[in-house]
Amino acid sequence: MKNPLAPQWLVAPADLNVIDARIWPRTAKRNSHGELTIGDVSVSALMRQYGSPLYVVDQEDFETTLLYIKRAFSDAANKIGTTAKLYYASKSLLTAEVVRWVIDAGLSVDVSTGGELAVALAAGAKGERLGLHGNNKSLVEIGKAIASDVAVIVIDSELEIERIAAVASAAGKTQAVRLRVNSGVHAHTHEHLATAREDQKFGVALSDVEELVGKIRSFSNLRFLGLHSHIGSQIFVVDGFVAAAERLLDVHAQLLKTGDVPELNLGGGFGIAYTEADKPLGIADMATRIMQAVAAKCSALGIAVPKLAFEPGRIISGPAGITLYSVGTIKDVTVSEQGMGATRKYVSVDGGMSDNARPALYQAEYSAMLASRVTSATPALVRVVGKHCESGDIVVRHDFLPSDIAVNDVLAVAATGAYCFSLSSNYNFLTRPAMVAVKGGKSSLLIRAETENDLLSRDAGISQGKA
């Protein structure tokens, strides 16, 4: 009989040692000792060298996905007589090496703060390969972007029109801009991941677009490229993208009557599989269906198909990443459910919400695996939790792990490449883990692990000898 504490979508696997290729990185496999390897490097070797917890990025997976997505969108765009430009959404995962992988693959990089811009520039990215987002860009951030010759700045409010124009004028430059539009499309995703609903902070109303574009065009040092839309994140179906494109193209057609509108940016938010229940539409199909809808709408409006832009992030970085943990305490908790006692095994690890905030923020689900060995033990319903002083400190909310899970076993959590390192913190003064890339039997450090001395060095009461 199924454990009543398990959600309906969760099914106990016939073999707990099997690696689901839809969820785990493409190079994930078990070696002759039954140990998980990524990029032909064993988890035990990685943890000996870099510590635990540990972020691991399958570089081959990341780079292959970059090229696959670029080709999928380019091919789909060519079929409707246009081109597609891709900006990697750096907020999902950003390091200097990640920027270099993206640039080498021929994509551009989307940044949303001065800090993200600084990393991209320090990694060697040229301004022409960068775009700047953000709903509250400071004058300093705008100035740095313009000085760096960024390809485009996305305007998020009327106030930013004059702000960007003033900085560009002072610099003696003409800055290309897009206008972010709140399309009103309600994407099928978590409430806090939907970014095109009317009552939220991003973008301008569709009804205000013509007036604001007129204002943009009135400044000689601003060059209007087109409209921008982003309907949300972790989206599995194409409907929202199509609806947003159609709404924006209606306005796009009106804007063509008074000036040039060469581009349309439809954002990103393409979802990935975190569990066996997640079934996102394949990205090639997604690209094709979006392009076909754009072409049909343009034909109906009697206008040329504009150049298109997209901003994939999670779909590139998410599946390439895993997090390794060491198992600490284990306890069985009996819960009264449906008039009977049901047991859930709580497995505590040496990280938690400080290295993966998504389960606490969005009730996100993840998949876990015993990575240090194979086993024939029966499946046990588990909840993987961290070591923080919060009952909501959950790493994996629902999954099955072997009933013989033991202290010091290595646990791997899949699809942590996106928004785990990016959202990491020092809550309870835990140090943030290292991040490494693995490829072809070798590992390389992307981000070094923090130490307690790093934390203490920022406390003025200690660093100034007042302790």
C-alpha positions as CSV (number, residue, x, y, z in Angstrom):
1,M,0.0,0.0,0.0
2,K,1.2,3.5,-0.9
3,N,2.5,5.7,2.0
4,P,-0.4,8.2,2.4
5,L,2.3,10.9,3.1
6,A,3.5,10.6,-0.5
7,P,2.0,12.9,-3.1
8,Q,0.0,11.3,-5.9
9,W,2.7,12.1,-8.5
10,L,5.5,10.3,-6.6
11,V,5.9,6.6,-7.4
12,A,8.4,4.3,-5.7
13,P,11.0,3.3,-8.3
14,A,11.6,-0.3,-9.0
15,D,15.4,0.3,-8.8
16,L,16.7,3.1,-6.6
17,N,20.1,2.9,-8.3
18,V,18.8,3.9,-11.8
19,I,19.7,7.4,-13.1
20,D,16.8,9.1,-14.8
21,A,18.4,10.9,-17.8
22,R,15.5,13.4,-17.9
23,I,16.5,14.8,-14.5
24,W,20.2,14.2,-14.1
25,P,23.1,15.7,-16.1
26,R,23.9,14.0,-19.4
27,T,27.3,12.5,-18.2
28,A,25.9,11.1,-14.9
29,K,26.5,7.4,-14.5
30,R,27.7,4.9,-11.9
31,N,31.2,3.5,-12.0
32,S,32.3,-0.1,-11.3
33,H,32.1,0.6,-7.6
34,G,28.5,1.8,-7.9
35,E,29.4,5.4,-7.2
36,L,27.9,8.3,-9.0
37,T,30.3,10.1,-11.4
38,I,29.8,13.3,-13.3
39,G,32.0,14.1,-16.2
40,D,33.9,10.9,-15.3
41,V,34.8,12.2,-11.9
42,S,33.5,10.4,-8.8
43,V,31.6,12.1,-6.1
44,S,34.0,10.9,-3.5
45,A,37.0,12.4,-5.3
46,L,35.2,15.7,-5.6
47,M,34.2,15.9,-2.0
48,R,37.7,14.9,-0.8
49,Q,39.2,17.8,-2.9
50,Y,36.5,20.5,-2.5
51,G,34.5,19.6,0.7
52,S,30.9,19.2,1.4
53,P,28.3,20.5,0.5
54,L,29.5,21.0,-3.0
55,Y,27.9,22.5,-6.2
56,V,28.9,20.5,-9.3
57,V,28.4,21.6,-12.9
58,D,28.5,19.2,-15.7
59,Q,30.4,21.4,-18.2
60,E,29.7,19.1,-21.1
61,D,26.0,19.2,-20.4
62,F,26.0,23.0,-20.1
63,E,28.0,23.6,-23.3
64,T,26.0,21.1,-25.3
65,T,22.7,22.6,-24.2
66,L,23.9,26.1,-25.2
67,L,24.6,24.9,-28.7
68,Y,21.4,22.9,-28.9
69,I,19.2,25.7,-27.8
70,K,20.9,28.2,-30.1
71,R,20.4,25.8,-33.1
72,A,16.8,25.1,-32.1
73,F,15.8,28.8,-32.1
74,S,17.9,29.7,-35.1
75,D,16.4,27.0,-37.2
76,A,12.9,27.8,-36.2
77,A,13.5,31.5,-36.9
78,N,15.0,30.8,-40.3
79,K,11.9,28.9,-41.3
80,I,9.8,32.1,-40.9
81,G,12.3,34.4,-42.5
82,T,13.9,36.0,-39.5
83,T,16.7,35.6,-37.0
84,A,16.8,34.8,-33.3
85,K,19.2,36.3,-30.8
86,L,19.7,34.5,-27.5
87,Y,20.7,36.2,-24.2
88,Y,21.7,33.8,-21.5
89,A,19.9,34.8,-18.3
90,S,22.9,35.1,-16.0
91,K,20.7,35.4,-12.9
92,S,20.2,31.6,-13.0
93,L,23.9,30.9,-12.6
94,L,26.8,33.3,-13.0
95,T,30.5,32.9,-12.7
96,A,33.3,34.1,-14.9
97,E,33.8,30.7,-16.5
98,V,30.0,30.4,-17.2
99,V,30.2,33.8,-19.0
100,R,33.1,32.5,-21.2
101,W,31.2,29.3,-22.0
102,V,28.2,31.4,-23.1
103,I,30.2,33.8,-25.2
104,D,32.2,31.0,-26.8
105,A,28.9,29.3,-27.9
106,G,27.8,32.5,-29.6
107,L,25.2,33.7,-27.2
108,S,24.9,37.0,-25.5
109,V,24.5,37.6,-21.7
110,D,21.6,39.2,-19.9
111,V,22.5,41.0,-16.6
112,S,20.2,42.7,-14.2
113,T,22.4,44.5,-11.7
114,G,25.8,46.3,-11.6
115,G,27.3,43.3,-9.9
116,E,26.2,40.9,-12.7
117,L,27.5,43.4,-15.2
118,A,30.8,43.5,-13.3
119,V,31.3,39.7,-13.5
120,A,30.5,39.6,-17.2
121,L,32.9,42.4,-18.0
122,A,35.6,40.9,-15.7
123,A,35.2,37.6,-17.6
124,G,36.1,39.3,-20.8
125,A,32.6,39.8,-22.3
126,K,32.4,42.8,-24.6
127,G,29.5,45.3,-24.2
128,E,28.1,44.4,-27.6
129,R,27.3,40.9,-26.2
130,L,25.5,42.2,-23.1
131,G,22.0,43.4,-22.2
132,L,20.9,45.2,-19.0
133,H,17.6,44.5,-17.2
134,G,16.2,45.6,-13.9
135,N,13.2,47.5,-12.5
136,N,15.3,49.9,-10.4
137,K,18.6,50.6,-12.3
138,S,20.7,53.2,-10.5
139,L,22.4,56.1,-12.3
140,V,25.7,54.4,-11.5
141,E,24.6,51.1,-13.1
142,I,23.2,52.9,-16.1
143,G,26.4,54.9,-16.4
144,K,28.6,51.8,-16.2
145,A,26.4,50.0,-18.8
146,I,26.6,52.9,-21.3
147,A,30.3,53.4,-20.7
148,S,30.8,49.7,-21.4
149,D,28.8,50.0,-24.7
150,V,26.2,47.4,-23.7
151,A,24.1,46.4,-26.7
152,V,20.8,47.2,-25.1
153,I,19.2,48.5,-21.9
154,V,15.6,47.4,-21.1
155,I,13.5,50.3,-19.9
156,D,11.1,49.2,-17.1
157,S,9.3,52.4,-16.3
158,E,8.7,55.9,-17.6
159,L,11.2,57.3,-15.1
160,E,14.0,55.3,-16.7
161,I,13.5,56.9,-20.1
162,E,14.8,60.3,-19.0
163,R,17.3,58.7,-16.7
164,I,19.0,56.7,-19.5
165,A,18.7,59.5,-21.9
166,A,20.5,61.9,-19.5
167,V,23.3,59.5,-18.9
168,A,23.7,58.7,-22.6
169,S,23.7,62.4,-23.4
170,A,26.4,63.2,-20.8
171,A,28.5,60.4,-22.3
172,G,28.0,61.6,-25.8
173,K,26.5,58.3,-26.9
174,T,23.4,56.9,-28.4
175,Q,22.0,54.0,-26.4
176,A,19.8,51.2,-27.9
177,V,16.8,50.4,-25.6
178,R,13.8,48.1,-25.4
179,L,10.6,48.8,-23.5
180,R,9.4,46.0,-21.1
181,V,5.7,45.5,-21.4
182,N,3.4,43.9,-18.9
183,S,1.4,41.8,-21.3
184,G,-1.2,40.7,-18.7
185,V,-0.6,37.0,-19.6
186,H,-1.0,34.7,-16.6
187,A,1.7,32.1,-17.0
188,H,1.0,28.6,-15.5
189,T,3.7,28.7,-12.8
190,H,4.2,29.6,-9.1
191,E,2.6,32.9,-8.1
192,H,6.0,34.4,-7.3
193,L,7.5,33.2,-10.6
194,A,4.8,34.9,-12.8
195,T,6.1,38.2,-14.0
196,A,3.5,39.6,-16.4
197,R,0.5,39.8,-14.2
198,E,-1.0,43.3,-13.7
199,D,-0.3,43.7,-10.0
200,Q,3.5,43.3,-9.9
201,K,6.6,45.4,-10.2
202,F,7.8,44.7,-13.7
203,G,7.1,46.6,-17.0
204,V,4.6,49.1,-18.2
205,A,0.9,48.6,-19.2
206,L,0.1,47.7,-22.8
207,S,-2.2,50.8,-22.9
208,D,0.8,53.1,-22.1
209,V,3.2,51.7,-24.7
210,E,2.5,54.1,-27.6
211,E,2.9,57.2,-25.5
212,L,6.1,55.9,-23.9
213,V,7.6,54.9,-27.2
214,G,6.9,58.3,-28.5
215,K,8.8,59.7,-25.5
216,I,11.7,57.4,-26.2
217,R,11.8,58.4,-29.8
218,S,11.8,62.1,-28.8
219,F,15.4,61.7,-27.4
220,S,18.0,61.7,-30.1
221,N,20.4,59.7,-28.0
222,L,18.0,56.8,-27.5
223,R,17.4,54.2,-30.3
224,F,14.3,52.2,-29.9
225,L,14.7,48.5,-30.8
226,G,11.3,47.2,-29.8
227,L,9.2,45.7,-27.1
228,H,10.2,43.2,-24.4
229,S,8.1,40.6,-22.6
230,H,8.8,38.1,-19.8
231,I,5.8,36.2,-18.6
232,G,7.4,34.1,-15.8
233,S,9.7,31.2,-15.1
234,Q,9.5,27.4,-15.0
235,I,6.9,27.3,-17.7
236,F,6.1,23.9,-19.4
237,V,3.6,24.9,-22.1
238,V,3.7,27.3,-25.1
239,D,0.3,28.9,-24.7
240,G,1.5,31.9,-22.6
241,F,4.4,32.7,-24.9
242,V,2.0,32.7,-27.9
243,A,-0.6,34.9,-26.1
244,A,2.1,37.4,-25.1
245,A,3.6,37.5,-28.6
246,E,0.2,38.1,-30.1
247,R,-0.6,40.9,-27.7
248,L,2.7,42.6,-28.2
249,L,2.5,42.3,-32.0
250,D,-0.8,44.2,-32.0
251,V,1.0,47.1,-30.4
252,H,4.2,46.5,-32.5
253,A,2.1,46.9,-35.6
254,Q,0.7,50.3,-34.4
255,L,4.3,51.5,-33.5
256,L,5.4,50.7,-37.1
257,K,3.1,53.4,-38.3
258,T,5.3,56.1,-36.7
259,G,8.8,54.6,-36.8
260,D,11.1,51.6,-37.0
261,V,10.6,48.6,-34.7
262,P,13.2,46.1,-35.8
263,E,13.0,43.6,-32.9
264,L,10.7,41.8,-30.5
265,N,12.1,40.2,-27.3
266,L,9.8,37.4,-25.8
267,G,12.0,36.7,-22.8
268,G,12.6,33.3,-21.3
269,G,11.2,31.1,-18.5
270,F,11.4,27.7,-20.2
271,G,10.9,25.0,-17.6
272,I,12.9,21.9,-16.8
273,A,12.2,18.5,-15.1
274,Y,13.0,18.5,-11.4
275,T,11.1,15.3,-10.7
276,E,9.6,12.4,-12.6
277,A,6.2,14.2,-12.7
278,D,7.6,17.2,-14.6
279,K,7.0,17.0,-18.3
280,P,8.0,20.3,-20.0
281,L,7.5,20.6,-23.7
282,G,10.8,20.1,-25.6
283,I,12.6,23.3,-26.3
284,A,12.8,22.6,-30.1
285,D,9.0,22.1,-30.2
286,M,8.6,25.2,-28.0
287,A,10.7,27.3,-30.3
288,T,8.9,26.1,-33.4
289,R,5.5,26.7,-32.1
290,I,6.4,30.2,-30.9
291,M,7.8,31.1,-34.2
292,Q,4.9,29.7,-36.1
293,A,2.5,31.8,-34.0
294,V,4.6,34.9,-34.6
295,A,4.6,34.3,-38.3
296,A,0.8,33.7,-38.4
297,K,0.1,36.9,-36.3
298,C,2.4,39.0,-38.5
299,S,0.7,37.7,-41.6
300,A,-2.7,38.6,-40.2
301,L,-1.5,42.1,-39.3
302,G,0.1,42.5,-42.7
303,I,3.6,43.3,-41.2
304,A,7.0,41.9,-41.7
305,V,8.3,39.4,-39.1
306,P,10.7,41.3,-36.8
307,K,14.0,40.0,-35.5
308,L,13.3,37.9,-32.4
309,A,15.2,37.7,-29.1
310,F,14.9,35.2,-26.2
311,E,16.5,34.9,-22.7
312,P,16.9,31.2,-21.7
313,G,18.6,30.6,-18.3
314,R,17.3,27.8,-16.2
315,I,16.9,25.4,-19.1
316,I,20.7,25.8,-19.7
317,S,22.1,25.9,-16.2
318,G,19.5,23.9,-14.2
319,P,20.0,20.3,-15.5
320,A,23.8,20.7,-15.7
321,G,24.1,21.2,-11.9
322,I,23.9,18.9,-8.9
323,T,24.6,19.4,-5.2
324,L,26.4,16.9,-3.1
325,Y,25.8,16.6,0.6
326,S,27.0,14.4,3.5
327,V,24.3,12.6,5.4
328,G,24.1,13.5,9.1
329,T,21.3,12.5,11.4
330,I,18.4,10.2,10.4
331,K,15.1,9.8,12.1
332,D,11.7,8.1,11.4
333,V,8.7,10.3,12.1
334,T,5.3,8.8,12.5
335,V,2.4,11.0,11.4
336,S,-1.3,10.3,11.7
337,E,-2.7,10.4,8.2
338,Q,-6.1,9.2,6.9
339,G,-6.8,7.5,10.3
340,M,-3.6,5.6,10.3
341,G,0.0,6.0,11.4
342,A,2.4,6.7,8.4
343,T,6.1,7.0,8.6
344,R,8.4,9.5,6.9
345,K,12.2,9.2,7.2
346,Y,13.9,12.6,7.8
347,V,17.4,12.7,6.4
348,S,19.5,15.7,7.6
349,V,22.4,16.9,5.5
350,D,25.2,19.4,6.0
351,G,23.6,22.2,3.9
352,G,20.1,23.4,3.5
353,M,18.2,26.5,2.7
354,S,21.4,28.5,2.6
355,D,22.5,26.7,-0.5
356,N,19.1,26.0,-2.0
357,A,16.3,28.5,-1.0
358,R,13.8,27.4,-3.6
359,P,11.9,24.8,-1.6
360,A,11.4,27.4,1.1
361,L,10.5,30.2,-1.3
362,Y,8.4,28.3,-3.8
363,Q,7.7,24.9,-2.3
364,A,9.9,23.6,-5.1
365,E,10.3,19.9,-5.5
366,Y,13.7,18.2,-6.2
367,S,15.0,14.6,-6.7
368,A,17.7,13.0,-4.6
369,M,19.9,9.9,-5.0
370,L,22.2,7.9,-2.9
371,A,25.5,8.7,-4.7
372,S,28.2,6.9,-2.8
373,R,27.1,3.3,-3.4
374,V,24.4,1.1,-4.8
375,T,21.9,-0.9,-2.7
376,S,19.2,-3.4,-2.9
377,A,17.3,-2.0,0.1
378,T,13.6,-1.2,-0.1
379,P,12.5,2.3,-0.9
380,A,11.6,4.6,2.0
381,L,9.6,7.8,1.8
382,V,12.0,10.6,2.8
383,R,12.3,14.3,3.4
384,V,15.8,15.6,3.0
385,V,16.3,18.6,5.4
386,G,19.1,21.0,6.2
387,K,20.8,22.0,9.4
388,H,19.2,25.5,9.8
389,C,17.0,26.5,12.7
390,E,13.9,26.6,10.6
391,S,11.2,23.9,10.2
392,G,10.9,25.0,6.5
393,D,14.6,24.2,5.9
394,I,13.8,21.5,3.3
395,V,16.1,20.4,0.5
396,V,13.9,17.6,-1.0
397,R,10.3,17.7,0.1
398,H,9.2,14.3,-1.3
399,D,11.3,11.4,-2.6
400,F,12.2,7.8,-2.1
401,L,15.6,6.8,-0.9
402,P,17.0,3.4,0.2
403,S,15.8,2.4,3.7
404,D,19.4,1.7,4.6
405,I,20.5,5.3,4.1
406,A,23.2,5.9,6.7
407,V,25.3,8.5,8.3
408,N,28.2,9.7,6.1
409,D,26.5,8.5,2.9
410,V,26.8,11.0,0.0
411,L,23.5,12.3,-1.2
412,A,23.2,14.0,-4.6
413,V,20.3,16.4,-5.5
414,A,19.6,16.9,-9.2
415,A,18.9,20.0,-11.3
416,T,20.4,22.5,-8.8
417,G,22.4,24.4,-11.4
418,A,19.8,27.3,-11.6
419,Y,18.9,29.6,-8.7
420,C,20.7,27.7,-6.0
421,F,24.1,29.3,-5.9
422,S,22.4,32.5,-7.1
423,L,20.1,32.6,-4.1
424,S,22.6,31.3,-1.6
425,S,23.1,33.0,1.8
426,N,25.0,32.8,5.1
427,Y,21.9,32.1,7.2
428,N,22.9,30.8,10.6
429,F,26.4,31.8,9.6
430,L,26.9,28.7,7.4
431,T,29.6,29.2,4.8
432,R,28.6,28.9,1.2
433,P,29.9,25.8,-0.7
434,A,32.5,25.7,-3.5
435,M,31.3,25.2,-7.1
436,V,33.3,23.1,-9.5
437,A,33.0,22.2,-13.2
438,V,33.7,18.6,-14.3
439,K,34.5,17.5,-17.8
440,G,36.4,14.6,-19.4
441,G,37.7,13.2,-16.1
442,K,38.9,16.5,-14.7
443,S,37.5,19.0,-12.3
444,S,38.1,22.8,-12.1
445,L,37.2,25.3,-9.4
446,L,34.6,27.9,-10.4
447,I,33.9,29.4,-7.0
448,R,36.0,28.7,-3.9
449,A,34.3,27.6,-0.7
450,E,33.8,30.3,1.9
451,T,35.5,30.0,5.2
452,E,34.5,31.2,8.7
453,N,37.3,33.7,8.4
454,D,35.5,35.2,5.3
455,L,32.4,35.7,7.5
456,L,34.3,37.2,10.4
457,S,36.3,39.5,8.2
458,R,33.1,41.5,7.4
459,D,32.2,42.1,11.0
460,A,33.7,45.4,12.0
461,G,33.6,44.6,15.6
462,I,36.0,41.7,14.9
463,S,38.0,43.0,12.0
464,Q,38.8,46.2,13.9
465,G,40.0,44.4,17.0
466,K,36.9,45.1,19.1
467,A,36.0,41.5,19.9
